[in-house]
Amino acid sequence: MRSVTVRKGEPIDRALKRLKTKLDTEGILEEMRRRRAFESPMDEKRRKARSASKRNKVKWRFTNKEEIPASSVTPAEN
């Protein structure tokens, strides 16, 4: 079970926010929502395909930074 220790003088709201953030980053809340109702095998495949697509977009965005070769850059005209 995940837990958050409340620091001295810290508002409860802040501790709850830290707990929610922790649960969200670990995917616990999403899994709880998903397990509430039956999910057909086709729906599961669709969900996994959508999440894979999102992951790949983010991955591609940060890994495909094309550098412009020096030969294709035209020098500034004076």
N, C-alpha and C positions, 0 to 999 in steps of 0.2 A: 504494500500500500504506500502511495506517495504521501509525503508530509512536508509541511513548511513550518519552521519554528518562528513564532512571533517574537520579534525583538523588543527590547525594553523601550517603551514609549512609542512604538509603532502602531498606527491605526489598524484596526481589523480589516478595513477595506483594502489597504495596501497588501496585507498578507494574503487575502483572498485573491487579489489580482495576481500575485506571484504564483499562487497555487494553480490558478486557471491557466496562466501562461505555461507553467511546467507541464500540466496535463495536456495542453494543446500541442506543445512541441513534441511530446512523446506519442501523440495520436490516440490517447486513451479516450477522450471525449468523442472523437469521430467513430471509434470502434463501438462505443456504447450506443450511439445513435443507430449505427448500422445493425446491431444485434437486437434492437427492439422489435423489429418486424422481420418476417421471412423474406429472404431475397432469392429469387429464382436463379438458376445457373446462368441464364442469359443475361439477367440484370447484373450479376456478379462480373461476367466477362466485360460488359459495357463499362461498368465502374472502373475495373482494373485498366481497361484500354484508355479511358479518359485520364486517369491519374498517371499512367505511363506517358501519355502524350504531353501532359503538363510538365512532368519531370524532364522529358527529353527536350522540350522547348527551352526550359531554364538551363539545362546542361549545354545545349547548343549555343545559347546566347553568350555564355561565359567561356566556352572553349573555342568558338570559331571567330576569334578576333583576327580578321585578315589584316596583315600589315601590307602597306603599299610598298612595292619594290622601288628602290631609288631610281631605277632607269625609267619608270613610267611617270615620275614627277617631273613636270616641266619647270625649268628655272624661271624666276620672276623676271619680267621684262622691265628694263630701266627706261 
